Amino acid sequence: MIKGKIIKSQKELYYVDIGDNIYMCKARGNFRIKGIKPLVGDRVYVDDLGDKKGYIVEILDRDNEIKRPNIANVDQLLLFVTIKNPPLNLLSLDKYLAMCESINIEVVIILSKIDLASDIKLEEFKEIYGNIPYKIIALDNYKNFPKKEVKQILKGKTSAVSGASGVGKSTFLNNLVDKDIKIGSISQKSKRGKNTTRHTEIFKIDEDSYLFDTPGFDSFDIDFIEDENELKYNFREFENGSCKFKNCNHINEPGCLVKKDLEVGKIAKTRYENYLLVFNEIKKRRENKW
């Protein structure tokens, strides 16, 4: 048996990176019996059938798993956002950041298409998310692309690229890999890109650096948290252990220092408002479940 990494899947066929070769593999039937599906990003053992073909016979333990898109073993997420075209959706951004916090995936925010946004809006964004703190890379994909800086961030890691359609992910990937990726045109009616990604795939940047190309998202369910009382642990700036009550949810409890930080501007109003929206969304879903 030989060890490899699934870098692409199409229906029941898996492409496994094994050193300098890519093997086309199918999964053994016992995976289906056990209700297990190999995922892009999985580290696997392959039974070599020759002619670069094989069967996946074992899936190694996963570090983590993202449900939508369904991928495994992500070290960090490059989360693309734009101020304009398409317009910034802070609720989707904050939901995604909370999800990554919940499964311990580091996030680098890629602030794309900066040439379309005003300096004031760019600084407002950086002030909120840079102070949390999240690492932010602001770029114009067509001018002065920071290829060296980006490759350094990717080095030695398996990273995922995600964000709403039309935010510049495909152009970003074209600037990094020697492969032409079809770029969706922006719909003048919706101002959103047509999603041209048909499958999930990993691009090998160098010997130990991989980059997922994942389908874009517009919205998703907060099903990674079952209890709304756990949400507070997934907003970094709420990590203030000095509230009067140990299990303070930072809503109506007395002696809440997070609320005080909000009042003096240490916590952004939009972040707190989105926290309340997501908190109530999870609470309502839990109550309706029964």
Phi, psi and omega in degrees: 000150179235149184261140179205189183227128178289121182249352181196144175223140175220108184058243183259012182251134182238135177259120186245125178279115179234093181066242181266004184237151174249121180260139172268121188229155167245160180267143176300149183297336182293339175295317180295320179298322181276357181073030181249133179240124175300143182240152172299129185106344179295142169268126189224162168254138185238135172275111186285120179261359183089162179057034177058039175232154181190182176239135174283121184248343180208138174249122181286160182305138181271142173286323179195173180210133173256134185281321182226107355287155186280097181224164185227159172060054179265125177277320181207157181244129171266104186261112184274134173221155174229149176284323185218142173058070002279159182294152182294130176246095185291330179294314177298319179299312183291327175297314183294321178297320178296319178299315181296323176298321185292333181245018172058047172251125179291148182238134168245120180275122177260107179272099189264164177056044183293341179292343181266352185250153178285155179299325181296313181295321179297316181292323177300316180296312182298325181294321180290304191272335176288334181272355185290314008245148167238147176286133181237130171245117178263131183210154167252113186300340185258349181225130174053047179297125185280064187300319182295316180296317181295316181296327177294323178292326182279340190302127176076011184230160169257112186247150176248144176253125180212168183147165181298159179298142174086009183267001174103018182295314183296320177296319177302312181295322178298329179285346184252324187243153181274060180208134181280119179252126182300130182257125182289144177278151181278126178287124180293335182284312185260346184061025177237149182285148173284126184289111185261358179280117184264343181206168176269136184213151175249134174257135179271112183281315173206197189305320185233021182235124181236151181224117174289143164249106186250146179303146181291161179231151172247327178200164178199166181275145177273062182266005176280348176236124180268333184242121182301336180291348178270346187299322185303333181285353182252010171246106190306318186286355177270001183285064179243106185276014186255010176297156183300319180254135185300321182261030182301129177267002175063040180240287181241004184288141177287154178069029181273116181281338175295319177296324177293319176298325177295316182297325183264005174088009178286334176243132183292139180301319182296321179296315182293318179297321178291326175300315179296319180298315181290320178304311181290327177296315179294319180298315180296319179296318180296317181292323180285342180297328182260000000 
